[in-house]
């Protein structure tokens, strides 16, 4: 498994999206649901859309979202 993928290598531009909870600036992450082709969730920096990206296992993504949701505003 290649662990050094760029966002462009991981998914096409039309797959990436930003949360509606994001601020109006560029300080956000973007995600791509890649469970069909790669069995994972892509994560990239919105300020660097062609830079490095992470491919997380769906269970890791779910644990991350659960943690963030529980600690939001803490």
N, C-alpha and C positions, 0 to 999 in steps of 0.2 A: 504494500500500500504506500502510495506517495504521500508523504506528510508535508510537502512543501508546495502546495498548489496555490495558484493565484485565483482570485474570484472569477476571472474570465475563463480559466480552465475548469473551474468547478461547475459553473452554470451560466447560461445566457442571461443577458441583461433583463429580459422580460420576466424572469423568474424571481428576481430579488425584490423585496419590499421592505418598507419602513413602517414601524408601528404608528398607529394614529395617535398614540400617546407621546410621540417624539416632540421635542421642542422645534420651533420654526427654523432654527439654525442647522448647522451640519454636525452637531455633536451627538451622533446616533450610530447605532449599529443597524445593519440590514440583514435580513434572513431570507433563506430560500429553502422551500420544502423539497428536498431531494430524496424522499423516501422511496419513490418508484425507481429512479435510475441508479442511485448510489446507496440507498438505505441509510440516509442521514439528513441532518439539518445543516445547511451552510450558514456561516456567520462571517460578515465582513464589516469593515469600517466605512461608513458613508462618505467620509472625507477622502478615502482612497479606494474607489470602487474597482480598480484594476489591480490592486495590491494583493497581499497575502489574505488568505481566508482559512477558516477552520471548517472542518467537517465533523460534526458531533453525532454520536449515536443518538437515536431518538430518546432513549432512557436518560442519557446525560442532559439533553436539552430539557426534558420534562423536569428533572431534578433542579436544574438551574432556574427555570420559570417558577417552580414551587418556592424555592428559596427567595427569589426576588419578590414574589408576591407577598410572602409572609413578612418580609423585612422592609417593604416599601414605606417610606416616611419615618422609619425608625431613627 
